[in-house]
């Protein structure tokens, strides 16, 4: 599998099976990467996606923007967790 980023323009970060999550990655990328556990992990970091992920625009919000607007806590901790769990 060739190296790829989940979000274009993301600077190199930790690699995981050719896929990396960075502050430029989207909320949706975390969910896609972690599957069912993604909701729980995001909630632990303060980001409540709600039922059915109704707010479609939030799916495409970057992790960095979510942290800057205080919807997400401990961005570095989240990235470390996601990138260390396959």
DOTOR-81783 format. One line per field, with one value per residue: residue number from 1; x, y, z of N, C-alpha, C in turn; residue in one letter. Coordinates in Angstrom, 3 decimals. Example, Ala and Ser with C-alpha at 12.3 -4.5 7.8 and 13.67 -1.06 7.14 Angstrom:
seq = 1, 2 $
npx = 13.190, 12.850 $
npy = -5.690, -2.250 $
npz = 7.800, 7.080 $
capx = 12.300, 13.670 $
capy = -4.500, -1.060 $
capz = 7.800, 7.140 $
cpx = 13.200, 12.900 $
cpy = -3.300, 0.030 $
cpz = 7.800, 7.870 $
type = A, S $
***
This chain:
seq = 1, 2, 3, 4, 5, 6, 7, 8, 9, 10, 11, 12, 13, 14, 15, 16, 17, 18, 19, 20, 21, 22, 23, 24, 25, 26, 27, 28, 29, 30, 31, 32, 33, 34, 35, 36, 37, 38, 39, 40, 41, 42, 43, 44, 45, 46, 47, 48, 49, 50, 51, 52, 53, 54, 55, 56, 57, 58, 59, 60, 61, 62, 63, 64, 65, 66, 67, 68, 69, 70, 71, 72, 73, 74, 75, 76, 77, 78, 79, 80, 81, 82, 83, 84, 85, 86 $
npx = 0.851, 0.706, 2.157, -0.051, -1.954, -4.627, -5.872, -5.390, -2.389, -1.482, 1.062, 3.964, 3.632, 3.256, 3.378, 1.008, 0.421, 0.764, -0.970, -1.595, -2.518, -3.003, -2.948, -4.342, -6.047, -9.376, -12.360, -13.944, -11.982, -10.833, -12.975, -13.290, -10.851, -10.732, -13.101, -15.943, -14.994, -14.115, -16.036, -16.215, -13.566, -13.297, -15.257, -14.125, -12.151, -13.581, -15.167, -18.288, -20.037, -22.648, -25.785, -25.956, -24.390, -25.345, -24.722, -23.434, -21.414, -19.586, -18.272, -16.282, -14.681, -11.495, -9.191, -7.518, -8.907, -11.172, -9.970, -8.996, -11.381, -12.282, -13.796, -12.606, -10.421, -6.992, -5.437, -2.920, -2.691, -4.867, -4.089, -1.761, -2.835, -4.596, -2.821, -1.210, -2.743, -3.875 $
npy = -1.176, 2.158, 5.080, 7.408, 10.320, 11.168, 13.574, 15.994, 17.874, 17.602, 17.786, 15.648, 13.103, 10.796, 7.544, 5.110, 2.181, 3.294, 5.388, 8.509, 10.529, 13.912, 17.301, 18.518, 16.621, 15.319, 15.254, 13.159, 11.433, 10.366, 8.851, 7.047, 5.762, 4.579, 3.224, 1.913, 2.581, 5.156, 7.180, 7.064, 7.706, 10.309, 11.596, 11.334, 13.174, 15.464, 15.992, 15.787, 13.944, 13.357, 11.626, 9.677, 11.436, 13.939, 16.614, 17.408, 19.105, 19.185, 16.782, 17.246, 19.079, 20.213, 18.614, 20.381, 22.844, 22.207, 21.951, 24.558, 25.970, 25.083, 22.750, 20.393, 18.689, 18.382, 17.812, 16.819, 14.520, 13.032, 12.598, 11.115, 8.817, 7.831, 7.411, 5.455, 3.226, 0.549 $
npz = 0.000, -0.906, 0.649, 2.092, 2.880, 5.055, 4.827, 2.436, 2.112, 4.674, 7.083, 7.480, 9.928, 12.604, 11.241, 10.190, 8.992, 6.462, 6.554, 8.000, 10.770, 11.433, 12.763, 10.705, 9.781, 9.458, 11.552, 10.727, 9.717, 12.032, 12.984, 10.846, 10.986, 13.568, 13.775, 15.468, 17.997, 17.712, 18.267, 21.071, 21.804, 20.738, 22.287, 24.824, 24.555, 24.529, 22.307, 21.121, 18.933, 18.621, 17.941, 15.053, 13.698, 12.768, 12.182, 9.439, 8.433, 10.543, 10.328, 8.546, 9.725, 10.700, 12.947, 14.216, 13.995, 15.491, 17.988, 18.350, 18.558, 20.901, 20.962, 21.091, 23.208, 24.234, 21.799, 20.949, 22.549, 21.601, 18.903, 19.353, 20.575, 18.543, 16.397, 17.459, 17.713, 15.958 $
capx = 0.000, 1.535, 1.892, -1.064, -2.479, -6.081, -6.279, -4.335, -1.665, -1.086, 2.494, 4.274, 3.433, 3.480, 2.793, 0.284, -0.027, 0.734, -1.942, -1.225, -3.440, -2.308, -3.935, -5.124, -7.000, -10.767, -13.063, -14.362, -10.824, -10.706, -14.043, -12.967, -9.654, -10.968, -14.371, -16.903, -14.314, -13.854, -16.990, -15.807, -12.294, -13.567, -15.991, -13.144, -11.399, -14.496, -15.891, -19.506, -20.540, -24.089, -26.327, -26.084, -23.489, -26.277, -24.068, -22.568, -20.239, -18.622, -17.488, -15.171, -13.920, -10.177, -8.931, -6.916, -9.977, -11.985, -9.214, -8.944, -12.703, -12.535, -14.697, -11.755, -9.358, -5.780, -5.233, -1.718, -3.021, -5.742, -3.278, -0.874, -3.650, -5.083, -1.703, -0.566, -3.703, -4.235 $
capy = 0.000, 3.362, 6.050, 8.401, 11.035, 11.202, 14.907, 16.576, 18.992, 17.346, 17.579, 14.305, 12.847, 9.367, 6.740, 3.938, 1.443, 4.170, 6.460, 9.310, 11.566, 15.129, 18.328, 18.869, 15.545, 15.660, 14.459, 11.946, 10.553, 9.643, 7.857, 6.015, 5.055, 3.800, 2.504, 2.165, 3.178, 6.555, 8.032, 7.060, 8.417, 11.733, 12.089, 11.436, 14.396, 16.589, 16.219, 14.976, 13.958, 13.145, 10.426, 9.710, 12.444, 14.763, 17.835, 16.964, 19.962, 18.832, 15.642, 17.745, 20.036, 19.670, 18.426, 21.626, 23.837, 21.785, 22.295, 26.020, 26.457, 24.436, 21.599, 19.216, 18.890, 17.562, 17.367, 15.988, 13.228, 12.330, 12.127, 10.055, 7.617, 7.319, 6.953, 4.290, 2.126, 0.119 $
capz = 0.000, -0.932, 1.702, 1.760, 4.031, 5.058, 4.399, 1.624, 2.682, 6.038, 7.234, 7.959, 11.340, 12.796, 10.172, 10.637, 7.828, 5.308, 6.774, 9.158, 11.219, 11.837, 13.107, 9.515, 9.514, 9.765, 12.561, 10.023, 9.601, 13.301, 13.004, 9.861, 11.425, 14.782, 13.721, 16.546, 19.148, 17.413, 18.998, 22.482, 21.921, 20.536, 23.456, 25.910, 24.291, 24.579, 21.058, 21.053, 17.558, 18.658, 17.300, 13.605, 13.152, 12.017, 11.735, 8.350, 8.316, 11.580, 9.870, 7.742, 10.514, 11.029, 14.365, 14.684, 14.152, 16.630, 19.200, 18.457, 18.952, 22.182, 20.859, 21.258, 24.191, 24.168, 20.419, 20.876, 23.151, 20.666, 17.771, 19.832, 20.755, 17.259, 15.577, 18.070, 17.717, 14.601 $
cpx = 0.894, 1.169, 0.857, -1.458, -3.988, -6.597, -5.126, -3.685, -1.240, 0.417, 2.776, 4.123, 3.799, 2.778, 2.111, -0.243, -0.136, -0.237, -1.536, -2.340, -2.619, -3.359, -4.813, -6.121, -8.382, -11.310, -13.467, -13.213, -10.621, -11.743, -13.753, -11.811, -9.929, -12.269, -15.272, -16.264, -14.048, -14.757, -16.560, -14.529, -12.500, -14.291, -15.058, -12.327, -12.319, -15.336, -17.073, -20.072, -22.035, -24.505, -26.440, -25.198, -24.261, -25.623, -23.009, -21.308, -19.171, -17.750, -16.216, -14.367, -12.557, -10.052, -8.366, -7.984, -10.868, -11.290, -9.190, -10.271, -13.193, -13.612, -13.940, -10.643, -8.192, -5.582, -4.020, -1.969, -3.907, -4.938, -2.357, -1.648, -4.048, -3.940, -0.981, -1.476, -4.116, -5.579 $
cpy = 1.237, 4.287, 7.047, 9.126, 11.033, 12.542, 15.522, 17.743, 18.786, 17.149, 16.169, 14.218, 11.388, 8.605, 5.527, 3.236, 2.313, 5.324, 7.202, 10.276, 12.709, 16.141, 18.739, 17.777, 15.965, 14.780, 13.119, 10.939, 9.729, 8.533, 6.718, 5.148, 4.117, 3.013, 2.893, 2.848, 4.674, 7.512, 8.189, 7.877, 9.920, 12.330, 12.257, 12.725, 15.606, 16.821, 15.255, 15.063, 13.711, 11.858, 10.616, 10.739, 13.379, 16.009, 17.477, 17.806, 19.620, 17.657, 16.092, 18.830, 19.416, 19.528, 19.714, 22.696, 23.486, 22.122, 23.800, 26.605, 25.782, 23.367, 20.308, 19.567, 17.955, 16.945, 16.454, 14.597, 12.393, 11.768, 10.992, 8.747, 7.000, 6.724, 5.752, 3.082, 1.785, -0.534 $
cpz = 0.000, 0.218, 1.214, 3.025, 3.931, 4.575, 3.627, 2.338, 4.114, 6.124, 7.738, 9.470, 11.560, 11.690, 10.775, 9.406, 6.599, 5.453, 8.040, 9.506, 11.779, 12.284, 11.920, 9.125, 9.984, 10.894, 11.944, 9.891, 10.871, 13.364, 12.035, 10.330, 12.596, 14.767, 14.881, 17.751, 18.949, 18.165, 20.454, 22.688, 21.735, 21.740, 24.649, 25.782, 24.113, 23.337, 20.980, 19.644, 17.502, 17.970, 15.804, 12.923, 12.230, 11.439, 10.686, 8.236, 9.358, 11.170, 9.169, 8.451, 10.814, 12.540, 14.968, 14.926, 15.342, 17.946, 19.417, 18.924, 20.233, 22.129, 21.110, 22.232, 23.888, 22.779, 20.304, 21.441, 22.243, 19.502, 18.191, 19.993, 19.415, 16.435, 16.181, 18.112, 16.298, 14.591 $
type = X, X, X, X, X, X, X, X, X, X, X, X, X, X, X, X, X, X, X, X, X, X, X, X, X, X, X, X, X, X, X, X, X, X, X, X, X, X, X, X, X, X, X, X, X, X, X, X, X, X, X, X, X, X, X, X, X, X, X, X, X, X, X, X, X, X, X, X, X, X, X, X, X, X, X, X, X, X, X, X, X, X, X, X, X, X $
***
